[in-house]
């Protein structure tokens, strides 16, 4: 014998079973999985300035050039890039600064102004890039030397800007002038003969 109090839960169960079998009752959708707020890491590729030798006597150094790429290896335009030279060695940017901030161009590339090499030896330039929540970092290895410069070729000066060329040209012109003067002097002395004609003086 079924008690009256038990009929209500039983009827509710039977009604839910019927609705479920008919497809009228649906379970609530599952909550979406939480996504990480961190962006994809950026890839920094060093195009110029890695493993070069700067010259301290010539104050000649190679400015690093990096290209910032996303996870699909596509260039990232407008990414914030910071170049950092260690304060205890390496060199500095204009005004003695050891950090330089800039943004990538339409090709995803960024570079620094001229670097003044200061101390002999190896050093690392740290490069960080940020675009939205995505970040990336790399290093550029360089060496300062008191000897020969081993970076990109130095610009060749035009011939008229070279002091040595002017000196040689001036010496050549002076030699030509002296030779011409000597030749003329010799010709005049050999061909110039004074002729005296005898005769009586004439008085007026």
C-alpha positions, 0 to 999 in steps of 0.5 A: 500500500502506497502512502498518500505522502509518497505519491507526490515525489513519485508523480514528479519523477514520472513527469520528468521522465516523460518530458526527458524522453520526449526531448522537452526537458534539457539540461542547462549548457555547460559553462565555457572553459576559462581562457587564459588572459595572457597573450601569445608570446612574441618572437623577436628576430635579430636582423643586424648587430649580433656578434659584431665588433665595435671600435672604441677609437673610431667610436664606431658601433653597429646599431641593433635591428630586430623584427617583432613577429606574432605566433604566426611569424607575421610582423607586428606593427606598433609594438613597443620595443625597449633596448637596454645596454648594461650600465657597467659596460658596453656603451650608451646611446645619445646623451649617455642613456642606457635605455631607448624606447621606440615602436616597430614600423610597418615591417615590424622592425625597430632599431636604435640611434648610434651607440657610443662604445665605451669599454672593451669586452663583450656585452649584451643588449636586452630587447623587450617587445610588448603588443597588447598582452603579448610580450617577447624578449631577446638579447643582442651580443656585441663586443667592443675593441680597441683594435680593428672595426668589424661591423658593416663597411664604413661609408667610403668618402668621395675623393674630393673629401679626402685630405690626402688626395688634396695634398697629393694633387697640390704637390703635383700642381706645384711640381708642374708649375716649377717645371714650366718656369724652369723650362721658360727660364732656360729657353729665354737665356739660350735664345735671347742674344743682345746685339750692339750696332756700332755708329756715331751718336746723333745729337738734336 
